[in-house]
Amino acid sequence: MSRSSLALSNLRGYAIVMVVAFHAFIAYLGSQPASPLPFDEPPFGWRANPIVDSARWFGFDLFCAFQYIYLMHLLFFLSGLFVWPSLSRKGARTFLYDRLVRIGVPFAVGLYVLMPLSYYPVYRVTAVDPSWSAFWSHWIALPFWPSGPMWFLWILLLFNVTAAALFWLAPRAGEALGRLSGKAGLYPGRFFLALVSISAVAYLPLSAVFAPWEWAQFGPFALQPSLAPQYAIYFFAGLGIGAFGLERGLLEPDGMLAQRCWRWLAGTGAAFLLWIVPTALIVNGTSLPGLQILADLGFLLCAPSACFALVGLFLHTTRRHRPVLESLADNTYGIYLVHYVFVLWLQYFLLGVALFAVAKAAIVFTGALALSWATTAAVCHLPIGARLMGRKPRELVRARGRRQPVIAGLDPAIHPLRKKSSYDGDGPAGQARG
């Protein structure tokens, strides 16, 4: 595996671990409601605050706020990297079939099986009758179907369908995007400014109507009105970078972005402060001229600077393969799919335990990550599980005599890097030829 591929593999593993940490820490935010939120009453605030624990620590508020402002942007950016090479190899029809199987089926399973299991403890906190039958009657009476983290999958599938349509209508569009992105390696600052400018055009009109943490839901389909266009911009920015080449441009292992990653990290910290300070004042009711402008500017600067900083940092620091990180890479898609079940149940079991917030959060995080990791590894022993997770069945791996460094996930949703094989044809080598 090339150095760039290995760096992006490690970065994707880091991003999924941060998703687990974000959800694990939410129950212990200092800004949590004073008491558990009722299950049946609008505005159904338990969707944002599922489990409310009396143990609190303000440090988790800062951590979760930082992750909230950039993490999904990063995931959508990484998700777009291998889309165009995959389309070039497979064609639009095969590409769409593959995405429907690998994204659509897990979305349906997660939505209709995993989400009820996840939210059952949330119902039990305030329920008079905590039985499953009572929960189910309340669940199906809701005016929507709670989707939890599954929202990411349907939006990702929509972006992939859009990319396939673009490929069908304009087969050279990816190459044009690649050429536009080609100079990003030499001038990452210019690419950054272009990304900020395009984001501003899409974000500022919506931010005047919707706060960044507001959600809209239509049946099982949830989205953030002010952020959904941002995710599309980052996805197609990744598509352009990937069309230019994994080892070239912005993703060059020894390029300008990697060499100056520490400057990008410092800029990320400054942009986060520019966003969090005025945002906190606005939430607390302070009304001063220019506060919203500063908050919007900080938001528009923080998300891309964090993405650039992390990509550059992993390119700069990744030197060799590590088995633990490979195992994490193998299982990141499954971890994303099932972790919410373990997070909410562990938070529920710890409600009556007399521990500090940091201790509870550590238990939930490590427990959910370990259980999700083990569950995914077990599921991938089954051929259908391996297929949905983007992994070769275990029998094929053994037949080849050794385990290849397969990187599983939403191709290109949760992990974009997989060795090319007869199983699905994806990987850095194949994409380079695409």
C-alpha positions, -999 to +999 in steps of 0.1 A: +000+000+000+013+034-009+022+060+017-007+082+008-031+053+009-019+042+043-021+078+056-057+082+044-065+047+058-053+058+092-071+091+089-104+074+082-099+052+112-093+083+133-125+099+120-146+069+129-131+067+164-140+104+168-176+096+158-178+070+186-162+094+211-186+122+201-216+100+207-201+085+239-195+119+255-228+136+247-245+122+278-220+140+300-220+175+284-223+204+308-250+219+285-272+188+288-309+194+298-315+194+336-336+162+333-344+134+308-365+146+279-400+130+274-402+105+246-436+114+232-437+152+233-424+176+206-399+188+198-385+153+207-353+167+220-340+132+229-329+128+194-300+153+201-297+143+238-307+107+240-294+099+275-291+126+301-267+119+330-263+140+361-225+136+358-212+165+337-179+180+326-176+212+305-145+198+287-168+175+268-188+205+255-156+219+239-146+185+225-180+178+209-184+213+196-150+210+178-159+176+163-193+189+153-179+217+132-156+197+110-159+159+114-187+152+089-171+176+064-140+155+066-159+122+062-177+135+031-144+148+017-127+115+021-158+097+008-155+115-025-119+107-032-123+075-051-157+080-066-146+091-101-119+064-106-145+039-095-170+052-120-144+051-147-136+015-140-171+002-134-194+024-154-224+042-140-247+011-139-223-012-120-212+016-098-248+024-087-256-013-081-226-016-059-235+015-040-271+004-035-259-029-021-231-015+001-249+017+013-286+012+007-289-022+023-270-013+055-290+019+057-322-001+057-309-026+082-296+002+104-328+022+102-353-006+109-333-029+131-305-011+148-322+022+156-351+007+176-326-013+196-305+018+201-334+040+213-351+015+235-331+025+266-339+061+259-376+053+261-371+033+293-356+063+312-390+081+313-414+052+306-442+042+329-443+008+312-407-001+302-417-033+282-406-037+246-443-040+235-451-006+251-419+009+236-429-004+201-463+011+203-448+045+212-421+041+186-445+036+156-467+064+169-439+090+164-445+113+135-411+103+120-387+073+121-356+082+141-325+076+120-296+084+144-263+081+127-279+064+097-286+099+082-250+099+069-257+069+047-287+082+028-271+115+020-239+097+009-260+075-014-276+106-028-242+121-036-231+089-052-262+088-074-255+124-084-219+116-093-231+087-114-256+109-132-228+134-138-206+107-152-233+095-175-242+129-188-206+143-189-179+116-188-151+142-189-164+162-160-143+144-135-111+151-155-121+187-156-125+188-118-092+170-115-075+197-136-090+224-115-077+206-084-043+199-099-026+229-085-039+224-050-007+205-041+015+235-049-009+261-037-031+246-009-038+281+004-055+290-029-076+259-028-085+266+008-097+301-001-117+288-031-133+262-008-141+288+018-156+311-008-179+285-023-189+274+011-198+309+021-221+314-009-240+282+001-239+286+039-245+323+047-281+325+033-291+293+051-274+303+084-297+333+086-326+309+089-312+277+104-287+273+132-259+248+125-274+223+151-309+224+137-323+193+120-352+186+096-367+152+092-390+137+066-400+102+076-367+083+080-346+109+062-329+135+084-306+163+074-292+196+087-306+223+064-277+247+069-250+220+065-263+197+038-249+219+010-216+221+028-214+183+028-221+183-010-193+208-016-168+188+004-178+155-012-173+169-047-141+186-037-129+152-027-141+138-060-120+164-079-089+157-058-093+120-063-098+124-101-065+141-103-047+113-085-041+099-050-003+103-050-004+138-066-015+173-058-030+179-024-024+143-013+013+141-022+031+125+008+058+152+009+038+180-006+032+215+007+001+204+027+021+177+046+051+200+051+030+228+066+005+207+086+015+224+119+006+258+105-028+244+095-033+230+130-026+264+145-050+280+121-076+255+130-073+264+167-077+301+159-107+295+136-124+274+163-120+301+189-134+326+164-165+304+161-170+291+196-167+324+215-194+344+196-215+313+193-215+307+231-224+344+236-253+341+212-266+310+228-264+326+262-285+355+250-259+382+244-268+406+217-239+425+202-234+438+167-213+416+145-214+385+168-232+364+142-208+375+114-178+365+135-195+331+143-202+325+106-167+335+096-152+312+122-174+283+110-164+288+074-127+289+083-126+261+109-141+232+089-117+234+059-087+243+080-093+212+102-097+190+072-065+203+057-046+201+090-056+164+096-049+153+060-015+170+061-007+157+096-015+121+086+005+124+054+034+139+073+035+114+102+025+081+085+056+061+078+049+024+082+021-001+085+007-009+120-014-041+124-038-025+150-046+004+126-051-021+098-076-040+119-093-008+127-094+001+090-109-033+082-138-028+106-146+010+104-177+006+084-192-019+108-181+002+138-200+031+124-231+011+117-235-006+151-217+016+177-248+036+186-265+006+200-236+000+224-232+037+232-268+043+244-271+011+263-238+016+282-248+052+290-282+038+302-266+012+325-243+038+340-271+062+349-273+051+385-236+045+390-217+070+413-188+079+391-173+111+377-183+122+342-148+115+328-148+079+342-183+072+328-174+087+294-142+066+293-161+034+300-188+041+274-162+051+247-138+021+252-167-003+257-186+008+226-155+009+205-144-026+216-179-041+213-185-026+179-151-037+166-157-073+178-192-074+164-180-062+130-152-088+130-177-115+138-202-104+112-175-104+086-169-141+091-202-146+072-201-141+034-230-118+033-215-097+062-182-095+044-200-084+012-218-056+029-188-045+048-166-044+016-145-073+028-135-105+010-151-136+025-127-154+049-125-184+027-112-164-002-086-148+021-074-182+032-073-195-003-049-167-013-025-178+014-023-145+033-045-117+044-043-087+020-046-053+036-082-048+027-097-016+039-134-020+044-162+005+045-185+025+025-167+025-008-160+054-007-180+061+025-163+048+055-130+036+039-119+045+005-087+024+004-089-013-005-065-034-025-079-043-059-092-079-060-115-100-080-140-096-053-150-059-060-122-043-081-116-014-058-083-001-045-055+024-051-040+004-079-072+000-098-082+036-092-049+049-105-057+031-137-093+043-137 
